[in-house]
Amino acid sequence: MAAAKKKKGKRKVEVVHLVCEETGDYNYTIRRRSGGEKLKLKKYSPRLRRHTLHVEKKK
């Protein structure tokens, strides 16, 4: 008997940028699957030399 193969739905991986909320600089680039909520992370901002909130934006 042949085993039934299930095809998984492929979700595309997209390139998104993490933008500093205070300066508006594009400091980080990440690859992530599409869908879901926008990321909000505390990351280091080189211009301000401290950690600030960064949000996900597509370029």
C-alpha positions, -999 to 999 in steps of 0.1 A, spaced: 0 0 0 12 34 -8 14 59 20 -7 90 14 15 121 14 1 153 29 12 185 13 19 212 37 8 247 28 40 267 22 40 302 36 63 326 19 93 340 38 95 378 34 121 403 43 110 429 68 128 458 84 128 468 121 124 506 123 132 526 154 101 544 166 121 574 180 145 581 151 128 563 122 161 546 112 160 512 95 184 494 119 176 457 114 165 434 86 149 400 93 134 372 73 101 359 86 70 341 74 41 362 63 10 366 84 6 371 121 10 403 141 36 429 135 67 426 156 75 451 183 109 445 199 133 464 221 165 466 201 197 487 202 196 520 183 232 530 174 222 567 169 207 570 204 232 545 219 204 528 239 177 502 235 144 516 220 112 501 206 115 489 170 85 480 149 82 459 118 77 476 84 79 463 49 100 484 25 
